[in-house]
């Protein structure tokens, strides 16, 4: 039986994990499928990565690491990504996964020239999204949760830009037929992004950001939250 593999790339803050669980659990819950059809692989601990013929689909999580640090586990994962794209395995990279996917395919990743993007933000679809199997039926503008300081500075050659906003020009893109990157976090709830804001309060304040304003701006993100279930349906052929 082929499974959807979640490639876990680290842990959230301990206080958040204690209350809400970790990246892989949020993604598994949002996929909304039987647990025996999901396999979690810890990509930071050298666990074997699956072969293409084992995968119905792959989700690569976010991380508190930085892609530009080129940790050995990250380089190994980068080398594994291109054959998966070539084999047309449905793949979804989230935040760190989004950036790593772009870098693996020849894009450029680095710190965002405008600084951090944190909180509930508006995402605008680009015209090409109307022909995309994952994004086609989404509204032109929807809200999503974001927390990142690095970004895809340059998309890989041939990438199709699907979504952006005033801060982030590359919020979503597609490579080939069925590999997507999203800078925002479809797996985050309002409680989780609020906890991220509180955990980084001193850093955000130092950056001149209005923490109370960010917290007040948190709202539900039903369109973004439904993206993982849409990916599941595509991966499982439903």
Legacy VTK file of the C-alpha trace (Angstrom):
# vtk DataFile Version 3.0
C-alpha trace
ASCII
DATASET POLYDATA
POINTS 238 float
0.000 0.000 0.000
1.382 3.394 -0.987
1.351 6.017 1.744
1.651 9.746 2.089
5.046 10.356 3.710
5.562 13.295 6.045
9.244 14.272 6.131
9.705 15.924 9.525
12.463 18.526 9.701
12.647 19.396 13.366
10.536 20.365 16.356
8.439 23.344 17.296
9.040 25.261 20.537
8.797 22.930 23.574
5.900 24.846 25.141
3.922 24.642 21.887
4.701 20.953 21.422
3.574 20.201 24.970
0.165 21.773 24.333
-0.505 21.176 20.640
1.940 18.522 19.376
4.466 18.899 16.572
4.657 19.727 12.864
4.034 16.164 11.756
0.954 15.806 13.942
-0.600 19.029 12.655
-0.024 17.923 9.069
-1.365 14.425 9.684
-4.509 15.885 11.250
-5.026 18.270 8.323
-4.592 15.439 5.812
-7.607 13.829 7.464
-6.880 10.233 6.500
-6.393 6.856 8.156
-3.159 6.765 10.146
-2.009 3.537 8.469
-1.865 5.486 5.191
0.583 8.022 6.668
4.270 7.368 7.352
6.419 9.863 9.258
10.156 10.016 8.557
12.469 12.184 10.668
14.682 13.769 8.046
17.020 15.283 10.652
17.959 11.943 12.205
19.158 10.019 9.169
16.056 7.854 8.888
15.831 6.263 5.419
13.944 8.342 2.891
11.343 6.459 0.842
11.688 5.395 -2.778
9.362 6.987 -5.287
7.444 3.743 -5.811
6.528 3.671 -2.109
4.915 7.112 -2.117
1.412 8.198 -2.953
2.647 11.658 -1.986
5.135 13.507 0.201
4.787 16.496 2.535
8.000 18.195 3.701
7.509 20.153 6.927
8.754 23.473 8.145
11.728 23.799 10.479
13.385 26.207 12.885
16.613 25.606 10.940
17.670 27.812 8.020
18.090 26.389 4.515
21.240 28.468 3.996
22.944 26.683 6.909
23.111 23.599 4.651
22.970 21.097 7.462
24.071 17.595 6.300
20.551 16.206 6.704
19.192 19.106 4.635
21.708 18.541 1.824
20.806 14.836 1.772
17.124 15.699 1.504
17.841 18.207 -1.248
19.587 15.468 -3.261
16.547 13.208 -2.772
13.988 15.774 -3.964
14.858 16.029 -7.678
14.380 12.309 -8.442
10.993 12.504 -6.699
9.968 15.409 -8.948
11.222 13.543 -12.019
9.198 10.484 -10.957
6.108 12.760 -10.697
5.446 11.905 -7.053
2.984 14.497 -5.672
5.047 16.633 -3.308
4.181 19.570 -1.049
6.893 21.596 0.682
5.819 23.871 3.537
7.956 26.882 4.608
11.406 25.272 4.993
10.208 22.511 2.660
9.059 25.145 0.151
12.474 26.805 0.217
14.392 23.520 0.044
12.333 22.369 -2.928
13.190 25.577 -4.767
16.892 25.308 -3.925
17.021 21.661 -5.023
15.654 22.671 -8.419
18.118 25.530 -8.936
16.388 28.440 -7.186
17.970 30.818 -4.682
17.129 30.981 -0.966
18.198 33.612 1.564
17.013 36.033 4.216
14.037 38.099 3.162
15.082 41.659 2.267
11.983 43.017 4.045
12.566 40.990 7.203
10.199 38.597 8.950
6.643 37.854 7.968
4.590 36.749 10.970
0.898 36.322 11.717
-2.271 35.927 9.698
-1.677 37.367 6.240
-3.593 37.744 2.989
-2.517 35.552 0.071
-3.319 36.607 -3.509
-3.545 34.073 -6.292
-1.676 34.709 -9.537
-3.326 34.154 -12.945
-1.575 30.804 -13.519
-3.255 29.391 -10.419
-6.505 29.072 -12.390
-4.951 26.200 -14.355
-3.311 24.544 -11.363
-4.802 21.303 -9.999
-4.183 22.245 -6.353
-5.063 25.962 -6.406
-7.587 26.292 -9.251
-10.772 26.491 -7.166
-9.472 28.730 -4.384
-10.726 32.320 -3.990
-8.608 35.113 -5.443
-7.619 36.267 -1.935
-7.551 34.155 1.218
-5.949 34.319 4.654
-3.148 32.068 5.889
-0.702 31.879 8.782
2.950 32.707 8.123
6.157 32.799 10.128
9.467 33.026 8.265
12.611 35.086 7.949
14.103 33.302 4.921
12.460 33.142 1.514
12.811 31.930 -2.052
14.668 34.895 -3.506
14.627 33.445 -7.026
12.335 30.706 -8.288
13.867 27.805 -10.228
13.734 27.942 -13.998
10.371 26.671 -15.203
8.586 27.178 -11.869
5.008 28.426 -12.115
4.204 31.221 -9.662
0.813 30.636 -8.032
0.464 33.078 -5.119
2.067 36.124 -3.513
1.354 39.148 -1.319
2.842 42.582 -0.702
5.563 41.170 1.566
6.303 37.828 -0.061
6.485 37.553 -3.866
6.749 33.741 -3.870
4.117 32.419 -1.459
3.308 29.435 -3.684
4.644 27.866 -6.864
4.597 24.596 -8.768
7.441 22.619 -10.303
6.604 20.139 -13.040
3.163 18.569 -12.874
2.742 17.878 -9.166
5.372 19.416 -6.874
4.298 22.492 -4.920
5.918 24.858 -2.444
3.954 27.063 -0.051
5.679 29.609 2.165
2.617 29.922 4.404
1.534 27.249 6.916
-1.712 25.449 6.019
-1.218 23.159 9.031
-1.219 25.990 11.612
-4.303 26.828 13.649
-5.009 30.257 15.119
-3.831 29.012 18.512
-0.561 27.787 17.059
0.325 31.009 15.210
-0.641 33.012 18.314
1.729 30.845 20.350
4.498 31.440 17.799
3.986 35.188 18.100
4.148 35.021 21.914
7.239 32.779 21.888
9.096 35.264 19.672
7.771 38.406 21.350
11.133 39.877 22.305
12.639 39.295 18.853
9.584 40.696 17.093
9.578 43.760 19.343
13.275 44.289 18.638
12.436 44.196 14.927
9.906 46.964 15.453
6.834 44.768 15.055
3.606 45.362 16.990
3.117 42.095 18.867
-0.292 42.989 20.247
-1.402 44.043 16.790
-0.195 40.738 15.347
-2.115 38.818 18.000
-5.245 40.877 17.409
-4.976 40.140 13.679
-5.019 36.356 14.057
-8.098 34.821 12.468
-9.327 31.477 11.163
-7.885 30.414 7.801
-10.325 27.836 6.388
-9.123 28.067 2.778
-5.476 27.642 3.704
-6.318 24.906 6.211
-8.098 22.934 3.514
-5.061 22.828 1.234
-3.629 19.656 2.772
-6.895 17.782 2.265
-6.881 18.940 -1.372
-3.320 17.647 -1.688
-4.407 14.327 -0.142
-7.147 13.941 -2.712
-4.755 14.614 -5.569
-2.116 12.257 -4.176
-4.556 9.433 -3.488
-6.375 9.899 -6.796
-9.708 10.702 -5.152
LINES 1 239
238 0 1 2 3 4 5 6 7 8 9 10 11 12 13 14 15 16 17 18 19 20 21 22 23 24 25 26 27 28 29 30 31 32 33 34 35 36 37 38 39 40 41 42 43 44 45 46 47 48 49 50 51 52 53 54 55 56 57 58 59 60 61 62 63 64 65 66 67 68 69 70 71 72 73 74 75 76 77 78 79 80 81 82 83 84 85 86 87 88 89 90 91 92 93 94 95 96 97 98 99 100 101 102 103 104 105 106 107 108 109 110 111 112 113 114 115 116 117 118 119 120 121 122 123 124 125 126 127 128 129 130 131 132 133 134 135 136 137 138 139 140 141 142 143 144 145 146 147 148 149 150 151 152 153 154 155 156 157 158 159 160 161 162 163 164 165 166 167 168 169 170 171 172 173 174 175 176 177 178 179 180 181 182 183 184 185 186 187 188 189 190 191 192 193 194 195 196 197 198 199 200 201 202 203 204 205 206 207 208 209 210 211 212 213 214 215 216 217 218 219 220 221 222 223 224 225 226 227 228 229 230 231 232 233 234 235 236 237
